[in-house]
Amino acid sequence: MYDIGLPSHKSLFQLQAERIRRLSELAGGVSIPWYIMTSEATHAATVAYFAQHAHFGLPPQDVRFFKQGEMPCVSLKGCVLLATPTTVRPRASSRWRHARPGMANAGQWKHSLGEAP
């Protein structure tokens, strides 16, 4: 998505996908799920980027996207900030444990992490 200045011009997503692919090969071809947290603002573009690049050679079912939760943005004085006169400005919550219950694949997530359902 973004050129971070590497001589190869590979994105961070591509570099990580290459590592996951190699690890899968070393482990005898096992499936390694990759959960990618996006925001409301970046979700569609991120999913499209992976589709345009054929998921960087990973099986599409192993690349799982989910949106992080959002909370209202609050000023230092405790006032809720607005994006428009009628819309609260969202602030992404990076607390993945809070994003996880809303995932469509929450059962798969728990299973892949070894958690009890």
Backbone as numpy.savetxt, mean C-alpha at the origin, in Angstrom:
# Nx Ny Nz CAx CAy CAz Cx Cy Cz
7.03 4.75 -10.01 6.21 5.94 -10.01 7.07 7.19 -10.01
8.08 7.18 -9.17 8.93 8.35 -9.08 10.37 7.94 -9.35
11.04 8.73 -10.17 12.45 8.49 -10.42 13.22 9.07 -9.25
13.86 8.19 -8.47 14.57 8.65 -7.28 16.05 8.91 -7.55
16.41 8.91 -8.84 17.77 9.27 -9.22 18.75 8.12 -9.33
18.27 6.90 -9.34 19.17 5.76 -9.52 19.62 5.67 -10.98
20.82 5.18 -11.24 21.26 5.02 -12.63 20.30 4.15 -13.45
19.67 3.18 -12.81 18.73 2.29 -13.51 17.37 2.94 -13.75
17.09 4.04 -13.06 15.79 4.73 -13.11 14.64 3.83 -12.65
14.94 2.81 -11.86 13.90 1.94 -11.32 13.21 2.64 -10.15
11.90 2.36 -10.02 11.15 2.91 -8.89 11.40 2.04 -7.66
11.07 2.57 -6.51 11.18 1.78 -5.28 10.28 0.56 -5.34
9.10 0.70 -5.96 8.20 -0.44 -6.12 8.87 -1.54 -6.95
9.53 -1.15 -8.05 10.18 -2.14 -8.89 11.31 -2.84 -8.14
12.10 -2.09 -7.41 13.20 -2.69 -6.65 12.68 -3.70 -5.63
11.61 -3.33 -4.92 11.04 -4.24 -3.92 10.45 -5.47 -4.59
9.76 -5.29 -5.72 9.18 -6.42 -6.44 10.27 -7.39 -6.89
11.39 -6.86 -7.35 12.50 -7.72 -7.77 13.04 -8.53 -6.59
13.10 -7.91 -5.44 13.57 -8.63 -4.24 12.59 -9.73 -3.84
11.31 -9.42 -3.89 10.29 -10.42 -3.54 10.33 -11.58 -4.54
10.46 -11.27 -5.83 10.55 -12.32 -6.84 11.74 -13.23 -6.60
12.87 -12.62 -6.29 14.10 -13.40 -6.05 13.95 -14.26 -4.80
13.38 -13.72 -3.75 13.16 -14.48 -2.53 12.24 -15.66 -2.79
11.20 -15.45 -3.57 10.28 -16.53 -3.93 11.02 -17.63 -4.69
11.89 -17.24 -5.61 12.67 -18.22 -6.37 13.58 -19.02 -5.43
14.25 -18.33 -4.52 15.16 -19.00 -3.59 14.41 -19.96 -2.66
13.13 -19.64 -2.40 12.32 -20.47 -1.49 11.54 -21.54 -2.25
11.89 -21.78 -3.49 11.25 -22.84 -4.25 9.96 -22.44 -4.93
9.78 -21.15 -5.17 8.60 -20.69 -5.89 7.37 -20.46 -5.05
7.56 -20.35 -3.73 6.40 -20.12 -2.86 5.79 -18.74 -3.13
4.51 -18.63 -2.83 3.80 -17.37 -2.97 4.14 -16.46 -1.79
4.54 -15.24 -2.09 4.85 -14.26 -1.04 3.93 -13.06 -1.23
2.90 -12.91 -0.39 1.99 -11.78 -0.55 2.68 -10.46 -0.20
2.35 -9.43 -0.95 2.90 -8.10 -0.73 1.72 -7.16 -0.51
1.60 -6.62 0.68 0.53 -5.69 1.02 1.06 -4.27 0.86
0.38 -3.49 0.04 0.81 -2.12 -0.24 -0.27 -1.17 0.26
0.10 -0.35 1.24 -0.84 0.61 1.80 -0.79 1.89 0.99
-1.97 2.34 0.56 -2.09 3.57 -0.20 -2.97 4.54 0.58
-3.18 5.69 0.02 -4.13 6.64 0.62 -5.27 6.84 -0.37
-6.29 7.52 0.06 -7.41 7.83 -0.85 -6.88 8.57 -2.08
-5.91 9.45 -1.87 -5.37 10.27 -2.96 -4.47 9.49 -3.92
-3.82 8.42 -3.45 -2.85 7.72 -4.29 -3.28 6.33 -4.74
-4.40 5.83 -4.22 -4.79 4.44 -4.46 -4.94 4.12 -5.95
-5.78 4.86 -6.66 -6.04 4.55 -8.07 -4.77 4.63 -8.91
-3.95 5.64 -8.69 -2.72 5.79 -9.47 -1.73 4.66 -9.18
-1.66 4.23 -7.93 -0.74 3.14 -7.56 -1.19 1.83 -8.18
-2.47 1.52 -8.09 -3.00 0.29 -8.69 -2.77 0.31 -10.20
-3.02 1.44 -10.84 -2.82 1.57 -12.29 -1.34 1.40 -12.65
-0.45 1.96 -11.86 0.99 1.85 -12.10 1.43 0.39 -12.09
0.95 -0.36 -11.13 1.30 -1.78 -11.07 0.73 -2.53 -12.27
-0.49 -2.21 -12.67 -1.11 -2.87 -13.82 -0.33 -2.54 -15.10
0.09 -1.29 -15.26 0.86 -0.88 -16.44 2.19 -1.60 -16.53
2.73 -1.99 -15.38 4.04 -2.67 -15.34 3.90 -4.16 -15.04
2.72 -4.71 -15.32 2.45 -6.15 -15.14 2.90 -6.64 -13.77
2.64 -5.81 -12.76 2.97 -6.13 -11.37 4.44 -6.50 -11.20
5.28 -5.98 -12.10 6.73 -6.19 -12.06 7.09 -7.66 -12.00
6.28 -8.48 -12.69 6.57 -9.90 -12.77 6.04 -10.74 -11.62
5.39 -10.11 -10.67 4.79 -10.86 -9.55 3.38 -11.30 -9.94
2.91 -12.41 -9.39 1.52 -12.79 -9.64 0.59 -11.71 -9.11
-0.35 -11.23 -9.94 -1.24 -10.14 -9.48 -1.97 -10.46 -8.18
-2.31 -11.72 -7.95 -3.02 -12.08 -6.72 -2.14 -11.95 -5.48
-0.83 -11.86 -5.66 0.08 -11.70 -4.53 0.34 -10.24 -4.18
-0.07 -9.32 -5.05 0.11 -7.89 -4.81 -1.24 -7.34 -4.36
-1.33 -6.98 -3.09 -2.61 -6.60 -2.49 -2.55 -5.16 -1.99
-3.48 -4.37 -2.46 -3.52 -2.95 -2.12 -4.63 -2.70 -1.10
-4.38 -1.79 -0.19 -5.42 -1.36 0.74 -5.19 0.09 1.11
-6.27 0.77 1.40 -6.19 2.20 1.73 -6.02 2.37 3.23
-5.11 3.26 3.59 -4.93 3.58 5.00 -6.11 4.43 5.47
-6.36 4.38 6.74 -7.43 5.18 7.29 -7.08 6.66 7.29
-8.10 7.46 7.38 -7.90 8.90 7.44 -8.60 9.45 8.67
-8.00 10.49 9.21 -8.56 11.17 10.37 -8.63 12.66 10.02
-9.45 13.43 10.71 -9.48 14.87 10.42 -8.15 15.52 10.78
-7.76 16.47 9.98 -6.56 17.25 10.25 -6.93 18.32 11.29
-6.10 18.43 12.32 -6.39 19.36 13.42 -5.23 20.32 13.58
-5.54 21.59 13.79 -4.50 22.60 13.98 -3.87 22.45 15.36
-2.80 23.17 15.61 -2.14 23.14 16.91 -3.05 23.68 18.01
-4.05 24.46 17.63 -5.00 25.00 18.60 -6.20 24.08 18.81
-6.21 22.92 18.13 -7.30 21.97 18.30 -8.49 22.19 17.39
-8.35 23.06 16.39 -9.45 23.31 15.46 -9.38 22.34 14.29
-10.53 21.82 13.88 -10.59 20.93 12.72 -10.38 21.78 11.47
-9.44 21.36 10.61 -9.15 22.09 9.39 -10.03 21.58 8.25
-10.46 22.51 7.42 -11.35 22.17 6.31 -10.60 22.26 4.98
-10.92 21.31 4.07 -10.38 21.35 2.71 -11.20 22.31 1.87
-12.52 22.29 2.10 -13.46 23.22 1.46 -14.39 23.68 2.58
-15.25 24.64 2.32 -16.16 25.09 3.38 -17.03 23.98 3.97
-17.21 22.87 3.25 -18.08 21.80 3.76 -17.38 20.45 3.89
-16.06 20.41 3.69 -15.34 19.14 3.71 -14.16 19.21 4.68
-14.09 18.25 5.58 -12.97 18.18 6.51 -11.72 17.74 5.77
-10.61 18.39 6.03 -9.34 18.03 5.41 -8.84 16.74 6.05
-8.64 15.69 5.23 -8.18 14.43 5.82 -6.68 14.43 6.10
-6.32 13.67 7.09 -4.91 13.42 7.41 -4.78 11.91 7.45
-3.87 11.39 6.66 -3.69 9.94 6.61 -3.16 9.43 7.94
-3.69 8.30 8.34 -3.21 7.65 9.54 -2.26 6.54 9.12
-1.04 6.59 9.59 -0.05 5.58 9.20 -0.10 4.36 10.12
-1.08 4.30 10.97 -1.19 3.17 11.90 -1.84 2.02 11.18
-1.03 1.10 10.63 -1.54 0.01 9.80 -2.49 -0.90 10.54
-2.35 -1.02 11.84 -3.27 -1.88 12.58 -4.69 -1.32 12.54
-4.82 0.02 12.40 -6.14 0.62 12.31 -6.69 0.51 10.90
-5.83 0.47 9.89 -6.28 0.34 8.50 -6.71 -1.08 8.21
-6.07 -2.02 8.82 -6.26 -3.43 8.52 -7.69 -3.93 8.62
-8.48 -3.62 9.65 -9.83 -4.19 9.74 -10.72 -3.82 8.57
-10.47 -2.70 7.90 -11.30 -2.30 6.78 -10.90 -2.94 5.47
-9.87 -3.73 5.46 -9.39 -4.34 4.22 -10.35 -5.41 3.74
-10.48 -5.51 2.43 -11.32 -6.56 1.85 -10.72 -7.93 2.14
-9.42 -8.01 2.26 -8.74 -9.29 2.47 -8.27 -9.44 3.91
-9.03 -8.94 4.86 -8.59 -8.98 6.26 -8.32 -10.41 6.72
-9.15 -11.36 6.29 -8.92 -12.76 6.67 -7.62 -13.29 6.11
-7.30 -12.92 4.87 -6.03 -13.34 4.28 -4.87 -12.70 5.03
-5.03 -11.43 5.41 -3.98 -10.72 6.14 -3.67 -11.46 7.43
-4.70 -11.77 8.20 -4.50 -12.46 9.47 -3.85 -13.82 9.25
-4.29 -14.52 8.22 -3.73 -15.84 7.94 -2.25 -15.72 7.57
-1.91 -14.75 6.73 -0.52 -14.60 6.28 0.40 -14.17 7.41
-0.14 -13.49 8.42 0.67 -13.07 9.56 0.66 -14.09 10.69
-0.11 -15.16 10.50 -0.16 -16.21 11.53 -1.03 -15.84 12.70
-1.92 -14.88 12.54 -2.80 -14.47 13.63 -4.05 -15.35 13.63
-4.60 -15.50 14.78 -5.86 -16.25 14.90 -6.97 -15.45 14.24
-7.88 -16.09 13.51 -8.98 -15.36 12.86 -9.94 -14.74 13.84
